[in-house]
Structures are given as C-alpha cells and as structure tokens.
Amino acid sequence: MATIHVPLPVPTHPNTQPPPELTGKAKSEYDRVLAHFTNLEYCLPGVPSEKATKLTEEECMWLSYECILRYIRASKHDVALAIKRIEDTLKWRRDFGIYDTLTAELVEPEAVTGKEFLFGYDTRGRPGLYMCPSKQNTEEGPRQIQFVVWLLERAIDLMGPGVETLALMIDFAEKARSSSISTARTVLNILQSHYPERLGAGLIAHLPWLLHAFFKLITPLIDPLTRTKMIFNPVQDDRGLWRSAEARDKGESNDPKEPNARLFELDQLIHDGWGGTQMFTYDHDIYWPVLVEMCKKRREDMTRMWRKLGGAVGIKEWDVKVSVRDEKADEEKPIALEETSQ
C-alpha cells in the first residue's frame, strides 16, 4: 500500500444513532438548563465589566443539545452543578483563547515532529488522536498544553453525526520521556473539567514497566469513569485492533451496553506501532496545512448550517452534522454521475 501523509476524511455513515428523545426526569433536567441559558436577560456571571457578558455566537453554537446533556451526565444529574460547570467552562474557553488566540500558528512549533496528530476513525466513528512521546521536541511549558487542547478541538471538528468522543492513542515504543506530574495534572484537569464525556477510549501501547510507576502516580487524579476507558496494550491481528486477546476470542458483542471488542478496522489504523494497513508517515509540510484547512472548512460548514437551523443555544449537533453530510453528498452526486457516464 502506498505511503500516506494526510488525515483521512470524516466517515460519511458511521455506525451511530441520533440522540434519543428525552422524557420524564431527563427532559425536565435538560429543560431547566436550557431555560437558564436562553433567558433573554442571561449574562455570564463572574465576568469583568469591561468584557462582554452576553454569550457570543461561537459560545451559543458550542452550547448544543448534546453539550448540555454531557454536562448533566458528568454532574450526576445535579442541574445546579451542571449549570455551574457549563459557566466555568464558558469562562475558561474565553480565558484560554479557544475562539481567538489559540491558533494553528501559535501551536505549530509543537507539531513539527508528529508527536501528536489526528488520523483515522475507530469502529464507532471516533477520530484517533495519536500521541508519540518519543518524538517530543520542546521543553515543558504552556504551549505544550495549548497544543493538546488545540488538537482536542480539531478532533471535535472531525466527529461525524452521533459521534461525541475520541479515541486517544498513546504509543510508548522507543525511548520516551514521560510528562511531569504537574503537566499531567493540568491536562487531566482540563479534560475532566472542560471536556466531560469526550474520551471514548484511551489506548496505551508498548508501555514499558518503568512507566507503570508514572501511571500509578497519576491514576488517583483520573476519575473512575475515565479509568474504565483506559486500555493497555491492545491486541492486533489480521481482523483489526482488539481490546484484549480475551475480547478478540469472544468476538464482537451485540449488546449495546458492552464496549466494542474490536476497536479499529485495519484500514483506519496506522501501521507503525499499531499494525494497521495505512502506511502513514508524518510529513509536517504536507500534513499540517491539509489538517488545518480540513478543519477550517468543516467548522465553516457547520457554522453555516447551525445558523440555517436557527442559530440558537440547544440546537442538536446531530442535525447540524447530518445536514452538512447530506449537503456534501448532494454536491458529489453530479460528479459521480459524470464519471460513470464517461
């Protein structure tokens, strides 16, 4: 198979379902949070008077139907806590510069060696975010954390309809430096506080025994639900990448409550370190502009569609993404027909 240097396109039909309609207590919880943020008099509390207290268009789009539900679940259905956590994240996103200062240009020096990149999608359509600690090229500092957050935001850009989580892929092959406890704590705090229920699976390959001590130190910092999503040394064969040899031997489960035994199809997985059939090699000059443009175009398309659907708090990510997908499919039909007729 030929070498590839660019990210794969978003799957057009991932095996996902639209969010279920809410009833009873769940609907009441959601309606209370929605009413809080759609009140015409609402202003973001705790914001200095010289700054805008009304929600911006980007913030209203971020505060989707699914986003509200993620915070409600992460707050264990405590509505007041969910509202507080959403407001804390709204303020954090402003302070961190998500919508203005956190740019591709700012974090690009961290990206040149391919120590972190996005490629492929797992069997649930979740984008794969690869981390290769052996390719670390900078000293610890704020920009390393900014790069992680920037990539998280780009992974979210590349989530298809019904996909709300990502697959984190950490490969400790070759000699790798582990992050300091301080950096690990900061990243974990950001993930757990401001990206709740965004981690679908954390795959850790080739973990040397010396680094087990590091993971033992940071494990108490990880919430119990996140710990259950961590998969050490997954097993690869000619049918895919599996959670474990035991899971592979049992085969696929049809129980929706059971996690997928097969994590990745081989054609969505890189070869180096993971055994996939994609001969991906990170070439920064080729990969980086393609990723940046792909995500920029997708955000523009989703923003346009969100506006078309009403441009308000509580619009479903599902509706936005399905509309973008269907629009793109309609645009490609004439091209396909023309190629067929030739």
PyMOL commands that set and color helices and strands:
alter all, ss='L'
color gray80, all
select helices_A, chain A and resi 24-38+57-62+65-74+79-96+104-111+133-135+142-157+181-194+209-221+224-228+245-250+266-268+284-308+317-341
alter helices_A, ss='H'
color red, helices_A
select strands_A, chain A and resi 3-4+116-121+127-131+166-171+199-205+230-232+235-237+240-242+262-264+279-280
alter strands_A, ss='S'
color yellow, strands_A
deselect
rebuild
show_as cartoon
